[in-house]
Amino acid sequence: MDKNNLEDIKRAYKEYYDSLTEIDKLEETKKAYELHPFIKEYVKLTEKLDADKNIIKRYGEGTESEIINRIVDKIGINSKGNVYFWLETNMNFKNYANLDSGATIQKGNFLSVPVDAVKEFEENNIVLYPPSNVDSVEYFAKMKYLYFKMALESGLDTANKFIRDLKENNEQELKR
């Protein structure tokens, strides 16, 4: 070993022990600061801010409707109920009526019902038809948003009443 190597070793050895001493001093200072109420509050605020930013990051930014839909899509909702949204009658696919099932308002699942069985299906389920001048997919998205907004603000009973009222209005509209 030459003189330069010995100097490098001495420098590294001193740096190591100086760092140990500095760490001990910093740890003692940190403990003293942690006792200060403003610093405790600062640490809590920083942790809360980081947690809130992570929640925002999880769902992204957007309109209230987009946020509610993202939250609903990320939460596993059990399909309960029998609410369906009419999407279209597909004459090219063996005369099936395509419905977006909305127990299925909760989680979109598509269901095809033979056209000759639609009447019986409608008697046993809530089937909502969009107004004739509205796109059915947009109608479904709007009703889904309104359903969850009502459920969040006023409870599930109010949201379910909203759906029942829509069905009654649909039936009256279809009779005209």
GROMACS elastic network, one bead per residue, 0.5 to 0.9 nm:
[ bonds ]
;  ai    aj funct       b0    kb
    1     4     6  0.82062   500
    1     5     6  0.61805   500
    1     6     6  0.70324   500
    2     5     6  0.54838   500
    2     6     6  0.65050   500
    2     7     6  0.88968   500
    3     6     6  0.51157   500
    3     7     6  0.62591   500
    3     8     6  0.87514   500
    4     7     6  0.50464   500
    4     8     6  0.62478   500
    4     9     6  0.86849   500
    5     8     6  0.50452   500
    5     9     6  0.62285   500
    5    10     6  0.86154   500
    6     9     6  0.50970   500
    6    10     6  0.61339   500
    6    11     6  0.85523   500
    7    10     6  0.50294   500
    7    11     6  0.60474   500
    7    12     6  0.85639   500
    8    11     6  0.50898   500
    8    12     6  0.61390   500
    8    13     6  0.84929   500
    9    12     6  0.51352   500
    9    13     6  0.59570   500
    9    14     6  0.84856   500
   10    13     6  0.50341   500
   10    14     6  0.60240   500
   10    15     6  0.84107   500
   11    14     6  0.52046   500
   11    15     6  0.60213   500
   11    16     6  0.85572   500
   12    16     6  0.60814   500
   12    17     6  0.87450   500
   13    16     6  0.51341   500
   13    17     6  0.64046   500
   13    18     6  0.85518   500
   14    17     6  0.52534   500
   14    18     6  0.58923   500
   14    19     6  0.83934   500
   15    18     6  0.50742   500
   15    19     6  0.60437   500
   15    20     6  0.86528   500
   16    19     6  0.51969   500
   16    20     6  0.63862   500
   16    21     6  0.88715   500
   17    21     6  0.62712   500
   17    22     6  0.85242   500
   18    21     6  0.51540   500
   18    22     6  0.60915   500
   18    23     6  0.85692   500
   19    23     6  0.59679   500
   19    24     6  0.85539   500
   20    23     6  0.51291   500
   20    24     6  0.63377   500
   20    25     6  0.87852   500
   21    24     6  0.52104   500
   21    25     6  0.63813   500
   21    26     6  0.86984   500
   22    25     6  0.50825   500
   22    26     6  0.60637   500
   22    27     6  0.85136   500
   23    26     6  0.50248   500
   23    27     6  0.59892   500
   23    28     6  0.85775   500
   24    27     6  0.51673   500
   24    28     6  0.63220   500
   24    29     6  0.87152   500
   25    28     6  0.52260   500
   25    29     6  0.62398   500
   25    30     6  0.85643   500
   26    29     6  0.50171   500
   26    30     6  0.59272   500
   26    31     6  0.85464   500
   27    31     6  0.61984   500
   27    32     6  0.86688   500
   28    31     6  0.51868   500
   28    32     6  0.63435   500
   28    33     6  0.87602   500
   29    32     6  0.50701   500
   29    33     6  0.62108   500
   29    34     6  0.85976   500
   30    33     6  0.50885   500
   30    34     6  0.60703   500
   30    35     6  0.88413   500
   31    34     6  0.50718   500
   31    35     6  0.66721   500
   32    35     6  0.55514   500
   32    36     6  0.72280   500
   33    36     6  0.53242   500
   33    37     6  0.86821   500
   33    39     6  0.65707   500
   33    40     6  0.83288   500
   34    37     6  0.76539   500
   34    38     6  0.88077   500
   34    39     6  0.60494   500
   34    40     6  0.59124   500
   34    43     6  0.88745   500
   35    38     6  0.88296   500
   35    39     6  0.75799   500
   35    40     6  0.70400   500
   36    39     6  0.54771   500
   36    40     6  0.63360   500
   36    41     6  0.87978   500
   37    40     6  0.50332   500
   37    41     6  0.61393   500
   37    42     6  0.85418   500
   38    41     6  0.50615   500
   38    42     6  0.60633   500
   38    43     6  0.86689   500
   39    43     6  0.61862   500
   39    44     6  0.86066   500
   40    43     6  0.52468   500
   40    44     6  0.63257   500
   40    45     6  0.86820   500
   41    44     6  0.50889   500
   41    45     6  0.60900   500
   41    46     6  0.85346   500
   42    45     6  0.51068   500
   42    46     6  0.60882   500
   42    47     6  0.86153   500
   43    46     6  0.51108   500
   43    47     6  0.62040   500
   43    48     6  0.86128   500
   44    47     6  0.51750   500
   44    48     6  0.61133   500
   44    49     6  0.85008   500
   45    48     6  0.50644   500
   45    49     6  0.59446   500
   45    50     6  0.85229   500
   46    49     6  0.50828   500
   46    50     6  0.61844   500
   46    51     6  0.86294   500
   47    50     6  0.51860   500
   47    51     6  0.62171   500
   47    52     6  0.86774   500
   48    51     6  0.50581   500
   48    52     6  0.61103   500
   48    53     6  0.85368   500
   49    52     6  0.51520   500
   49    53     6  0.60970   500
   49    54     6  0.86249   500
   50    53     6  0.51182   500
   50    54     6  0.62548   500
   50    55     6  0.88091   500
   51    54     6  0.51732   500
   51    55     6  0.64694   500
   51    56     6  0.88853   500
   52    55     6  0.51079   500
   52    56     6  0.63337   500
   52    57     6  0.85790   500
   53    56     6  0.51024   500
   53    57     6  0.60392   500
   53    58     6  0.85909   500
   54    58     6  0.61239   500
   54    59     6  0.89717   500
   55    58     6  0.51077   500
   55    59     6  0.68069   500
   55    60     6  0.85616   500
   56    59     6  0.55710   500
   56    60     6  0.57275   500
   56    61     6  0.72602   500
   57    60     6  0.50249   500
   57    61     6  0.78687   500
   59    62     6  0.89789   500
   59    67     6  0.65362   500
   59    70     6  0.63167   500
   59    71     6  0.67663   500
   59    74     6  0.88691   500
   60    67     6  0.74837   500
   60    70     6  0.85666   500
   61    64     6  0.89446   500
   61    66     6  0.81615   500
   61    67     6  0.70542   500
   62    65     6  0.79012   500
   62    66     6  0.57746   500
   62    67     6  0.62225   500
   63    66     6  0.51523   500
   63    67     6  0.62741   500
   63    68     6  0.86415   500
   64    67     6  0.51616   500
   64    68     6  0.61335   500
   64    69     6  0.85584   500
   64   145     6  0.88758   500
   65    68     6  0.52541   500
   65    69     6  0.61682   500
   65    70     6  0.86524   500
   65   141     6  0.89228   500
   65   142     6  0.83048   500
   65   145     6  0.58730   500
   65   146     6  0.85140   500
   65   149     6  0.84674   500
   66    69     6  0.51327   500
   66    70     6  0.61457   500
   66    71     6  0.86229   500
   66   145     6  0.85635   500
   67    70     6  0.51120   500
   67    71     6  0.61435   500
   67    72     6  0.85339   500
   68    71     6  0.51475   500
   68    72     6  0.60756   500
   68    73     6  0.85113   500
   68   145     6  0.70016   500
   68   148     6  0.74040   500
   68   149     6  0.77225   500
   69    72     6  0.50629   500
   69    73     6  0.60041   500
   69    74     6  0.86006   500
   69   141     6  0.88176   500
   69   144     6  0.82518   500
   69   145     6  0.69704   500
   69   148     6  0.86496   500
   70    73     6  0.50521   500
   70    74     6  0.61881   500
   70    75     6  0.87215   500
   71    74     6  0.52084   500
   71    75     6  0.63113   500
   72    75     6  0.53319   500
   72    76     6  0.77484   500
   72    77     6  0.76641   500
   72   106     6  0.74397   500
   72   107     6  0.78454   500
   72   148     6  0.84523   500
   73    76     6  0.73100   500
   73    77     6  0.83796   500
   73   106     6  0.86515   500
   73   107     6  0.72393   500
   74    77     6  0.89161   500
   76   107     6  0.86002   500
   77    80     6  0.86389   500
   77   106     6  0.66590   500
   77   107     6  0.68910   500
   78   103     6  0.82492   500
   78   106     6  0.80615   500
   78   107     6  0.82690   500
   79    82     6  0.87731   500
   79   102     6  0.79605   500
   79   104     6  0.64456   500
   79   105     6  0.87920   500
   79   106     6  0.68835   500
   79   107     6  0.70001   500
   80    83     6  0.89335   500
   80   102     6  0.86998   500
   80   103     6  0.51328   500
   80   104     6  0.78873   500
   80   106     6  0.83977   500
   81   102     6  0.77589   500
   81   104     6  0.77798   500
   81   105     6  0.89459   500
   81   125     6  0.85993   500
   81   126     6  0.89411   500
   82   101     6  0.74944   500
   82   102     6  0.69206   500
   82   103     6  0.53826   500
   82   104     6  0.75019   500
   82   105     6  0.89981   500
   82   124     6  0.82419   500
   82   125     6  0.52430   500
   82   126     6  0.59703   500
   82   127     6  0.82686   500
   83   100     6  0.88041   500
   83   101     6  0.62001   500
   83   103     6  0.53510   500
   83   104     6  0.63255   500
   83   105     6  0.65821   500
   83   125     6  0.62958   500
   83   127     6  0.59673   500
   83   128     6  0.76022   500
   83   163     6  0.79831   500
   84    99     6  0.61434   500
   84   100     6  0.56157   500
   84   103     6  0.71192   500
   84   104     6  0.64749   500
   84   105     6  0.71775   500
   84   111     6  0.88158   500
   84   125     6  0.74016   500
   84   126     6  0.59681   500
   84   128     6  0.61495   500
   84   129     6  0.88394   500
   85    98     6  0.88103   500
   85    99     6  0.54787   500
   85   100     6  0.50081   500
   85   101     6  0.61582   500
   85   102     6  0.67877   500
   85   104     6  0.84100   500
   85   105     6  0.80641   500
   85   126     6  0.83482   500
   85   127     6  0.55930   500
   85   129     6  0.61945   500
   85   130     6  0.78838   500
   85   136     6  0.80202   500
   85   137     6  0.88655   500
   85   139     6  0.86972   500
   85   140     6  0.64760   500
   86    89     6  0.83995   500
   86    97     6  0.77025   500
   86    98     6  0.65766   500
   86   100     6  0.63547   500
   86   101     6  0.85048   500
   86   127     6  0.65575   500
   86   128     6  0.60122   500
   86   129     6  0.52493   500
   86   130     6  0.72415   500
   86   136     6  0.71128   500
   86   137     6  0.89965   500
   86   140     6  0.85689   500
   87    97     6  0.78035   500
   87    98     6  0.57144   500
   87    99     6  0.53023   500
   87   100     6  0.65177   500
   87   129     6  0.78362   500
   87   130     6  0.82404   500
   87   135     6  0.87010   500
   87   136     6  0.53878   500
   87   137     6  0.67021   500
   87   140     6  0.84414   500
   88    96     6  0.87819   500
   88    97     6  0.60347   500
   88    98     6  0.54427   500
   88    99     6  0.71504   500
   88   136     6  0.78101   500
   89    92     6  0.89708   500
   89    93     6  0.89306   500
   89    95     6  0.69408   500
   89    96     6  0.60416   500
   89    98     6  0.59354   500
   89    99     6  0.87118   500
   89   115     6  0.78019   500
   90    93     6  0.56305   500
   90    94     6  0.76086   500
   90    95     6  0.57869   500
   90    96     6  0.56830   500
   90    97     6  0.60914   500
   90    98     6  0.69713   500
   91    94     6  0.62676   500
   91    96     6  0.68399   500
   91    97     6  0.84189   500
   92    95     6  0.65905   500
   92    96     6  0.85028   500
   93    96     6  0.62213   500
   94   114     6  0.77692   500
   94   115     6  0.86848   500
   95   113     6  0.87083   500
   95   114     6  0.62470   500
   95   115     6  0.56355   500
   95   116     6  0.83767   500
   96   112     6  0.58044   500
   96   113     6  0.53395   500
   96   115     6  0.50461   500
   96   116     6  0.84299   500
   96   118     6  0.87501   500
   97   111     6  0.82714   500
   97   112     6  0.55591   500
   97   113     6  0.51894   500
   97   114     6  0.61125   500
   97   115     6  0.56057   500
   97   118     6  0.73038   500
   98   110     6  0.70139   500
   98   111     6  0.58839   500
   98   113     6  0.65032   500
   98   114     6  0.87998   500
   99   102     6  0.89201   500
   99   109     6  0.84238   500
   99   110     6  0.58086   500
   99   111     6  0.51847   500
   99   112     6  0.60785   500
   99   113     6  0.75966   500
   99   127     6  0.83340   500
  100   104     6  0.67368   500
  100   105     6  0.80847   500
  100   108     6  0.60754   500
  100   109     6  0.57014   500
  100   111     6  0.61140   500
  100   112     6  0.86177   500
  100   137     6  0.89952   500
  100   140     6  0.81615   500
  101   105     6  0.65347   500
  101   106     6  0.87070   500
  101   107     6  0.78845   500
  101   108     6  0.59415   500
  101   109     6  0.51477   500
  101   110     6  0.56753   500
  101   111     6  0.63091   500
  101   127     6  0.87378   500
  102   106     6  0.55806   500
  102   107     6  0.62288   500
  102   108     6  0.58019   500
  102   109     6  0.69946   500
  102   110     6  0.87888   500
  102   144     6  0.82975   500
  103   106     6  0.54575   500
  103   107     6  0.66508   500
  103   108     6  0.77710   500
  103   109     6  0.82746   500
  104   109     6  0.58772   500
  104   110     6  0.83647   500
  105   108     6  0.62177   500
  105   109     6  0.87389   500
  105   140     6  0.80614   500
  105   141     6  0.89924   500
  105   143     6  0.80285   500
  105   144     6  0.56044   500
  105   147     6  0.78722   500
  105   148     6  0.89247   500
  106   144     6  0.73098   500
  106   147     6  0.88244   500
  106   148     6  0.82729   500
  112   115     6  0.89485   500
  113   116     6  0.83101   500
  113   117     6  0.65520   500
  113   118     6  0.62658   500
  113   121     6  0.78849   500
  114   117     6  0.52945   500
  114   118     6  0.64421   500
  115   118     6  0.52199   500
  115   119     6  0.81557   500
  116   119     6  0.72110   500
  116   120     6  0.85571   500
  117   120     6  0.55452   500
  117   121     6  0.61631   500
  117   122     6  0.87064   500
  118   122     6  0.60069   500
  118   123     6  0.86315   500
  119   122     6  0.51329   500
  119   123     6  0.63918   500
  119   124     6  0.89683   500
  120   123     6  0.51204   500
  120   124     6  0.65671   500
  120   125     6  0.87776   500
  121   124     6  0.53495   500
  121   125     6  0.61098   500
  121   126     6  0.87337   500
  121   127     6  0.84590   500
  122   125     6  0.51789   500
  122   126     6  0.63618   500
  122   127     6  0.59223   500
  123   126     6  0.77215   500
  123   127     6  0.88231   500
  126   163     6  0.82997   500
  126   164     6  0.77033   500
  126   167     6  0.64876   500
  127   167     6  0.69151   500
  127   170     6  0.86898   500
  128   140     6  0.89299   500
  128   163     6  0.85343   500
  128   166     6  0.71478   500
  128   167     6  0.58558   500
  128   170     6  0.65050   500
  128   171     6  0.87795   500
  129   132     6  0.83156   500
  129   136     6  0.77087   500
  129   139     6  0.87351   500
  129   167     6  0.83740   500
  129   170     6  0.64891   500
  129   174     6  0.89008   500
  130   133     6  0.80325   500
  130   134     6  0.62696   500
  130   135     6  0.73005   500
  130   136     6  0.55386   500
  130   137     6  0.88186   500
  130   139     6  0.59923   500
  130   140     6  0.78646   500
  130   170     6  0.82047   500
  131   134     6  0.55253   500
  131   135     6  0.82729   500
  131   136     6  0.81677   500
  131   139     6  0.83090   500
  131   170     6  0.83566   500
  131   173     6  0.86218   500
  132   135     6  0.80674   500
  132   136     6  0.87568   500
  134   137     6  0.87264   500
  134   138     6  0.74781   500
  134   139     6  0.67519   500
  135   138     6  0.54052   500
  135   139     6  0.61713   500
  135   140     6  0.87438   500
  136   140     6  0.61222   500
  136   141     6  0.86594   500
  137   140     6  0.51093   500
  137   141     6  0.62984   500
  137   142     6  0.86821   500
  138   141     6  0.50880   500
  138   142     6  0.61499   500
  138   143     6  0.85961   500
  139   142     6  0.51432   500
  139   143     6  0.61031   500
  139   144     6  0.84709   500
  140   143     6  0.51744   500
  140   144     6  0.59913   500
  140   145     6  0.85367   500
  141   144     6  0.51509   500
  141   145     6  0.62090   500
  141   146     6  0.86667   500
  142   145     6  0.51530   500
  142   146     6  0.61646   500
  142   147     6  0.85441   500
  143   146     6  0.50028   500
  143   147     6  0.59265   500
  143   148     6  0.86007   500
  143   163     6  0.86294   500
  144   147     6  0.51122   500
  144   148     6  0.63423   500
  144   149     6  0.85468   500
  145   148     6  0.53665   500
  145   149     6  0.60066   500
  145   150     6  0.85359   500
  146   149     6  0.50173   500
  146   150     6  0.60312   500
  146   151     6  0.84382   500
  146   159     6  0.81652   500
  146   162     6  0.88807   500
  147   150     6  0.53057   500
  147   151     6  0.61524   500
  147   152     6  0.86843   500
  147   156     6  0.87326   500
  147   158     6  0.88325   500
  147   159     6  0.52845   500
  147   160     6  0.77135   500
  147   162     6  0.73155   500
  147   163     6  0.75589   500
  148   152     6  0.60233   500
  148   153     6  0.84722   500
  148   156     6  0.85269   500
  148   159     6  0.71498   500
  149   152     6  0.51534   500
  149   153     6  0.61073   500
  149   154     6  0.82788   500
  149   159     6  0.81837   500
  150   153     6  0.50885   500
  150   154     6  0.54207   500
  150   155     6  0.65797   500
  150   156     6  0.75587   500
  150   158     6  0.66452   500
  150   159     6  0.52259   500
  150   162     6  0.83239   500
  151   154     6  0.54842   500
  151   157     6  0.75835   500
  151   158     6  0.66726   500
  151   159     6  0.50573   500
  151   160     6  0.82263   500
  152   155     6  0.58791   500
  152   156     6  0.77608   500
  152   159     6  0.87420   500
  154   157     6  0.79187   500
  154   158     6  0.60341   500
  154   159     6  0.75094   500
  155   158     6  0.56478   500
  155   159     6  0.65588   500
  155   160     6  0.88865   500
  156   160     6  0.60384   500
  156   161     6  0.84760   500
  157   160     6  0.51445   500
  157   161     6  0.61002   500
  157   162     6  0.85839   500
  158   161     6  0.50126   500
  158   162     6  0.61736   500
  158   163     6  0.88129   500
  159   162     6  0.50298   500
  159   163     6  0.65567   500
  159   164     6  0.88690   500
  160   163     6  0.51117   500
  160   164     6  0.63070   500
  160   165     6  0.86255   500
  161   165     6  0.60259   500
  161   166     6  0.84632   500
  162   165     6  0.51269   500
  162   166     6  0.61756   500
  162   167     6  0.87290   500
  163   167     6  0.62790   500
  163   168     6  0.87452   500
  164   167     6  0.50833   500
  164   168     6  0.63485   500
  164   169     6  0.86846   500
  165   168     6  0.50598   500
  165   169     6  0.61314   500
  165   170     6  0.84470   500
  166   169     6  0.50455   500
  166   170     6  0.59688   500
  166   171     6  0.85776   500
  167   171     6  0.61588   500
  167   172     6  0.86447   500
  168   171     6  0.51349   500
  168   172     6  0.62761   500
  168   173     6  0.85634   500
  169   172     6  0.51084   500
  169   173     6  0.60080   500
  169   174     6  0.85260   500
  170   173     6  0.50477   500
  170   174     6  0.60668   500
  170   175     6  0.86643   500
  171   174     6  0.51399   500
  171   175     6  0.63102   500
  172   175     6  0.52536   500
  172   176     6  0.67704   500
  173   176     6  0.55331   500
